[in-house]
Amino acid sequence: MKWLVLPSVVSTRAESIDPDLLCSRLSITTTPSMPYDMAYPGNHRASYHYPFVILHMPRNALAPVVEAIGSAEPPCVNALLSVTGSVLSGRSVGGAGPGAGTRMGSVIGTVLYQAAKWSLPIFSEAHPLKDNGLDILFSRHYFGTRQIGMDVTIPPYPGVPTPVWRIFIDALMQQACGADTAHPLTPDPTVRRTPDDLYAFLRR
């Protein structure tokens, strides 16, 4: 597995990010159980019906993260998740300090930090941030944005054990159910299908 590696200067810059302030700008919520389709190798498709957890990362929350990454081009989603997760969890890569003081921040940070280490090819391209920031969607068989995602429990990459992924989802679900903010998936209730050529990325 190819792991995401960021320059050491990113860690230094990220140390100045306040994890509690960063956490306070994020919102997390759940949707009702809803249908979605996923594509798999060999032209196989599967339909599911599960709730989603949505982590909303507004532009003002990601601004210091983008500044820490310091790229001339918009950073990729992998880098955004890596730095955000490490700042919130207090783990290495960036912002290796105490991490966020809240349980929500610690849980979100740990999940993002672990997920960023997979360095998913679908998240490797530059990602210009729109005014509404970035939404990361989690479900039993989905991890991605509103535009593209994949079932990370399916080999060849990254092949996360299903029980581990369910622990991630359940932990996020508990935090979302305790939050009083809302950023629902509607009025666009259909998660776009994973494109047929998604797994071409996996062979790079």
C-alpha positions as CSV (number, residue, x, y, z in Angstrom):
1,M,0.0,0.0,0.0
2,K,1.3,3.4,-0.9
3,W,1.0,5.8,2.1
4,L,0.7,9.5,1.8
5,V,3.9,11.3,2.7
6,L,3.8,15.1,3.2
7,P,6.9,17.3,3.5
8,S,8.2,17.9,7.0
9,V,7.5,21.6,6.6
10,V,3.8,20.8,6.6
11,S,4.1,19.4,10.2
12,T,5.8,22.6,11.3
13,R,3.2,24.8,9.8
14,A,0.4,22.7,11.1
15,E,1.6,23.1,14.7
16,S,0.2,26.6,14.7
17,I,-3.4,25.4,14.0
18,D,-5.7,25.5,17.0
19,P,-7.3,22.1,17.1
20,D,-10.3,23.2,19.2
21,L,-11.0,26.1,16.9
22,L,-10.7,23.8,13.9
23,C,-13.1,21.4,15.4
24,S,-15.6,24.1,16.3
25,R,-15.9,25.0,12.6
26,L,-16.7,21.4,11.5
27,S,-20.2,19.9,11.6
28,I,-21.2,16.3,11.6
29,T,-24.7,14.8,11.0
30,T,-26.4,11.7,9.8
31,T,-29.0,11.1,7.1
32,P,-31.9,8.6,7.1
33,S,-31.1,5.2,5.5
34,M,-31.1,5.7,1.8
35,P,-30.3,3.8,-1.4
36,Y,-27.1,4.0,-3.3
37,D,-25.2,2.0,-5.9
38,M,-21.5,1.1,-6.0
39,A,-19.3,-0.2,-8.8
40,Y,-16.7,-2.9,-8.2
41,P,-14.0,-4.6,-10.3
42,G,-15.2,-6.9,-13.1
43,N,-18.2,-4.6,-13.9
44,H,-20.0,-5.8,-10.8
45,R,-22.5,-3.4,-9.2
46,A,-24.2,-3.6,-5.8
47,S,-27.1,-1.7,-4.3
48,Y,-27.2,-0.8,-0.6
49,H,-29.5,1.0,1.8
50,Y,-27.7,2.6,4.8
51,P,-27.5,5.9,6.5
52,F,-24.7,8.3,5.8
53,V,-22.6,10.3,8.2
54,I,-21.6,13.7,6.6
55,L,-18.6,15.6,7.9
56,H,-19.0,19.2,6.6
57,M,-15.6,21.0,6.4
58,P,-16.4,24.7,5.6
59,R,-13.9,26.8,3.7
60,N,-13.1,28.9,6.8
61,A,-12.1,25.7,8.7
62,L,-9.9,24.4,5.9
63,A,-8.2,27.8,5.3
64,P,-5.4,27.2,7.9
65,V,-5.1,23.6,6.7
66,V,-4.6,24.7,3.1
67,E,-2.1,27.4,4.3
68,A,-0.1,24.7,6.3
69,I,0.1,22.5,3.2
70,G,1.4,25.5,1.3
71,S,1.0,24.2,-2.2
72,A,0.9,26.5,-5.2
73,E,-2.0,24.5,-6.5
74,P,-5.1,23.5,-4.5
75,P,-4.2,20.5,-2.3
76,C,-5.7,17.1,-2.9
77,V,-8.3,15.7,-0.6
78,N,-5.8,13.2,0.8
79,A,-3.6,16.1,2.1
80,L,-6.6,17.9,3.5
81,L,-7.7,14.8,5.4
82,S,-4.2,14.0,6.6
83,V,-3.5,17.4,8.1
84,T,-7.0,17.9,9.5
85,G,-6.9,14.5,11.0
86,S,-3.5,14.9,12.5
87,V,-4.3,18.3,14.0
88,L,-7.5,17.0,15.6
89,S,-6.1,13.8,16.9
90,G,-2.7,15.2,17.9
91,R,-0.9,12.5,15.9
92,S,2.2,12.9,13.6
93,V,2.1,14.3,10.1
94,G,0.9,17.7,11.1
95,G,0.0,19.4,14.4
96,A,1.5,16.7,16.6
97,G,0.2,18.3,19.8
98,P,-2.5,17.6,22.3
99,G,-5.2,17.4,19.7
100,A,-8.8,18.6,20.1
101,G,-10.2,18.7,23.6
102,T,-13.6,17.4,22.7
103,R,-14.5,13.7,22.1
104,M,-16.0,14.7,18.8
105,G,-12.8,16.2,17.6
106,S,-10.7,13.3,18.8
107,V,-13.0,10.8,17.1
108,I,-13.1,12.7,13.8
109,G,-9.4,13.3,13.9
110,T,-8.6,9.7,14.5
111,V,-10.8,8.5,11.6
112,L,-9.5,11.1,9.2
113,Y,-5.9,10.5,10.2
114,Q,-6.2,6.7,9.6
115,A,-8.2,7.2,6.3
116,A,-5.6,9.6,4.9
117,K,-2.9,7.1,5.4
118,W,-4.5,4.9,2.7
119,S,-3.7,7.7,0.2
120,L,-6.7,6.8,-2.0
121,P,-6.0,7.4,-5.7
122,I,-9.5,8.9,-6.1
123,F,-8.4,11.7,-3.7
124,S,-5.0,12.4,-5.3
125,E,-6.0,15.1,-7.7
126,A,-6.0,18.8,-6.9
127,H,-9.3,19.8,-5.3
128,P,-10.2,23.5,-5.6
129,L,-12.4,24.4,-2.6
130,K,-15.8,25.9,-3.4
131,D,-17.5,28.5,-1.2
132,N,-19.3,25.7,0.7
133,G,-16.1,23.9,1.5
134,L,-15.9,20.1,1.4
135,D,-18.2,17.3,2.5
136,I,-16.8,13.9,3.4
137,L,-19.4,11.1,3.3
138,F,-19.2,7.9,5.2
139,S,-21.5,4.8,5.0
140,R,-21.2,1.0,5.4
141,H,-19.9,0.7,1.8
142,Y,-19.0,4.3,0.9
143,F,-16.2,6.7,1.7
144,G,-15.8,9.8,-0.4
145,T,-17.2,13.2,-1.4
146,R,-20.5,14.0,-3.0
147,Q,-18.9,13.5,-6.4
148,I,-16.9,10.3,-6.0
149,G,-16.3,7.6,-3.5
150,M,-15.5,3.9,-3.1
151,D,-16.1,0.9,-0.9
152,V,-12.8,0.8,1.1
153,T,-13.5,-2.6,2.4
154,I,-13.0,-4.3,-1.0
155,P,-9.6,-5.4,-2.1
156,P,-7.3,-4.7,-3.9
157,Y,-7.0,-1.2,-2.3
158,P,-7.1,-0.4,0.5
159,G,-9.0,-3.5,1.6
160,V,-9.9,-2.3,5.1
161,P,-11.3,-5.1,7.2
162,T,-15.1,-4.7,7.4
163,P,-15.2,-4.9,11.2
164,V,-12.7,-2.0,11.4
165,W,-14.6,0.1,8.9
166,R,-17.8,-0.5,10.9
167,I,-16.1,0.7,14.1
168,F,-15.2,3.9,12.3
169,I,-18.7,4.4,11.0
170,D,-20.3,3.6,14.4
171,A,-18.0,6.0,16.2
172,L,-18.8,8.8,13.8
173,M,-22.5,8.0,14.0
174,Q,-22.4,8.3,17.8
175,Q,-20.8,11.7,17.5
176,A,-23.2,12.9,14.8
177,C,-26.2,11.8,16.9
178,G,-24.9,13.9,19.8
179,A,-24.4,17.0,17.6
180,D,-27.0,19.7,17.2
181,T,-25.8,20.9,13.8
182,A,-27.3,19.7,10.5
183,H,-25.9,19.5,7.0
184,P,-28.2,17.0,5.3
185,L,-27.6,15.2,2.1
186,T,-30.8,16.4,0.7
187,P,-32.0,18.2,-1.5
188,D,-29.7,16.1,-3.6
189,P,-30.5,12.7,-2.0
190,T,-28.8,10.5,-4.5
191,V,-25.1,9.8,-4.0
192,R,-23.6,9.6,-7.5
193,R,-22.6,6.2,-8.6
194,T,-19.0,5.3,-8.5
195,P,-17.8,5.7,-12.1
196,D,-17.0,2.5,-14.1
197,D,-13.4,3.6,-14.5
198,L,-12.8,4.2,-10.8
199,Y,-10.7,1.1,-10.4
200,A,-8.4,2.3,-13.2
201,F,-7.1,4.7,-10.5
202,L,-6.3,1.7,-8.3
203,R,-3.9,0.2,-10.9
204,R,-1.7,3.4,-11.1
